[in-house]
Amino acid sequence: MQRDLRYMAERNAKRYRENLSFLRGYDAAADAGRPLPPRYLEKAGWVWAVERVRADLKAKAPEKERFFARLYHLDGTAPGTPGRDSEVIKLSMELNVSPSTLYKWREGILADLLMAAVQAGVLKPY
C-alpha cells in the first residue's frame, strides 16, 4: 500500500507539466460555466499539491525546492527522464550534495506531496 502511494505521488510529480497543460485547455469551459469532468478535478488537485509543496519548500528549504523542480522538470523540459536515479546522480554533482541526501530529500518531498494531495481531496486515506 505504501509503495503504491509513493508511486502515485511520483507519477503525478512527473506529470505536473502535462496536467497543467490539460487544465489550461479547460479554462474556457470553466469560464463559460459548463461542467468540468471529474478528471479535471483530479488533475487540478495534483497540480495544487505540487505547487503547495513547492511553495512550502521554497519558504523553508530553497535547496530542496530547487532539487524538486529540477528532478521532476517542473519548470521546463530538460534532457533525461524525470525522477530517474541517473537524474539524482547528475543533480548531486550539480548541487554538491551527496546522492544519499538527495534520496532522503526525494522521499520527504514525496511524503509531503501525498499529504498535500490528501488536503486537496485527491487522495482519501480511508
C-alpha positions as CSV (number, residue, x, y, z in Angstrom):
1,M,0.0,0.0,0.0
2,Q,2.7,2.5,1.0
3,R,4.7,1.7,-2.2
4,D,1.5,2.3,-4.3
5,L,1.0,5.7,-2.7
6,R,4.7,6.7,-3.3
7,Y,4.4,5.6,-6.9
8,M,1.3,7.6,-7.3
9,A,2.9,10.7,-5.9
10,E,6.0,10.4,-8.1
11,R,3.9,9.7,-11.2
12,N,1.9,12.9,-10.6
13,A,5.0,14.9,-9.9
14,K,6.4,13.7,-13.3
15,R,3.1,14.6,-15.0
16,Y,2.9,18.1,-13.5
17,R,3.5,20.0,-16.7
18,E,1.2,17.7,-18.6
19,N,-1.5,18.2,-16.0
20,L,-1.0,21.9,-16.1
21,S,-1.4,21.9,-19.9
22,F,-4.6,19.8,-19.6
23,L,-6.1,22.3,-17.1
24,R,-5.3,25.3,-19.4
25,G,-7.3,23.5,-22.1
26,Y,-10.4,23.7,-19.9
27,D,-10.1,27.3,-18.9
28,A,-12.6,28.4,-21.5
29,A,-15.1,25.7,-20.3
30,A,-14.7,26.9,-16.7
31,D,-15.3,30.5,-17.7
32,A,-18.4,29.6,-19.6
33,G,-19.9,27.8,-16.6
34,R,-20.0,24.4,-18.3
35,P,-19.5,21.4,-16.0
36,L,-15.9,20.1,-15.8
37,P,-15.2,16.4,-16.0
38,P,-14.0,14.6,-12.8
39,R,-10.7,14.0,-14.5
40,Y,-10.2,17.8,-14.5
41,L,-10.7,18.0,-10.7
42,E,-8.3,15.2,-10.1
43,K,-5.6,16.8,-12.2
44,A,-6.3,20.2,-10.6
45,G,-5.8,18.6,-7.2
46,W,-2.4,17.2,-8.1
47,V,-1.3,20.5,-9.7
48,W,-2.3,22.3,-6.5
49,A,-0.5,19.7,-4.4
50,V,2.8,20.1,-6.3
51,E,2.5,23.9,-6.2
52,R,1.8,23.8,-2.5
53,V,4.8,21.6,-1.8
54,R,7.0,23.8,-3.9
55,A,5.8,26.9,-2.1
56,D,6.4,25.3,1.3
57,L,9.9,24.1,0.3
58,K,10.8,27.5,-1.1
59,A,10.0,29.2,2.2
60,K,11.7,26.6,4.4
61,A,14.4,25.0,2.3
62,P,15.1,26.6,-1.1
63,E,17.8,23.9,-1.9
64,K,15.2,21.2,-1.6
65,E,12.7,23.2,-3.8
66,R,15.3,23.6,-6.4
67,F,16.1,19.9,-6.3
68,F,12.4,19.0,-6.5
69,A,11.9,21.3,-9.5
70,R,15.0,20.0,-11.3
71,L,14.4,16.4,-10.6
72,Y,10.9,16.3,-12.0
73,H,11.4,19.0,-14.6
74,L,8.7,21.2,-13.1
75,D,9.8,24.5,-14.7
76,G,10.6,23.2,-18.2
77,T,11.8,20.4,-20.3
78,A,15.3,19.2,-19.8
79,P,17.2,16.2,-21.2
80,G,16.7,13.0,-19.3
81,T,13.8,11.2,-17.7
82,P,12.3,13.0,-14.7
83,G,12.8,11.2,-11.4
84,R,15.2,8.6,-12.6
85,D,18.2,7.6,-10.4
86,S,20.6,8.9,-13.1
87,E,18.9,12.3,-12.7
88,V,19.6,12.1,-8.9
89,I,23.3,11.4,-9.6
90,K,23.6,14.3,-12.1
91,L,21.9,16.6,-9.6
92,S,24.1,15.5,-6.8
93,M,27.1,16.6,-8.8
94,E,25.5,19.9,-9.8
95,L,24.2,20.8,-6.4
96,N,27.2,19.5,-4.5
97,V,25.0,17.3,-2.2
98,S,25.6,13.6,-1.7
99,P,23.3,11.2,-3.6
100,S,22.1,9.6,-0.3
101,T,21.0,13.0,1.0
102,L,19.1,13.7,-2.3
103,Y,17.4,10.3,-2.0
104,K,16.3,11.3,1.6
105,W,15.1,14.6,0.3
106,R,13.1,12.9,-2.5
107,E,11.3,10.6,-0.1
108,G,10.5,13.5,2.2
109,I,9.2,15.6,-0.7
110,L,7.0,12.7,-2.0
111,A,5.6,12.2,1.6
112,D,4.8,16.0,1.6
113,L,3.2,15.6,-1.8
114,L,1.0,12.8,-0.6
115,M,-0.1,14.9,2.4
116,A,-0.9,17.8,0.1
117,A,-2.9,15.5,-2.2
118,V,-5.0,14.4,0.8
119,Q,-5.6,18.1,1.7
120,A,-6.6,18.7,-1.9
121,G,-9.1,15.8,-1.7
122,V,-7.4,13.8,-4.5
123,L,-6.5,11.0,-2.1
124,K,-8.7,9.7,0.6
125,P,-6.7,7.8,3.3
126,Y,-9.8,5.8,4.4
